[in-house]
């Protein structure tokens, strides 16, 4: 998995690519921690357009990120999921917990 980050106004953007799995937990944590700690960031956007696969642990990582963001008064948005990722998100009903755009 590759990770890129940027800040666009009050939105922190994490762009992920490749297959997401538990082995990449630390990488995602390192990418999002500064955004969680930055009071100027109100939304953390996780871009999923280039993600080719997700396992159940990666879904758990997104849930953990959401929990931490809510505790900081922030929200998490899942943006542009690839078709396979969108299908996974629909099956597990993540649309009830996240804005998926």
Secondary structure as GFF3:
##gff-version 3
##sequence-region A 1 101
A	DSSP	beta_strand	2	8	.	.	.	ID=ss1
A	DSSP	beta_strand	11	20	.	.	.	ID=ss2
A	DSSP	three_ten_helix	22	24	.	.	.	ID=ss3
A	DSSP	alpha_helix	25	37	.	.	.	ID=ss4
A	DSSP	beta_strand	43	54	.	.	.	ID=ss5
A	DSSP	alpha_helix	56	71	.	.	.	ID=ss6
A	DSSP	beta_strand	75	79	.	.	.	ID=ss7
A	DSSP	alpha_helix	83	91	.	.	.	ID=ss8
A	DSSP	three_ten_helix	94	96	.	.	.	ID=ss9
A	DSSP	beta_strand	99	100	.	.	.	ID=ss10
###
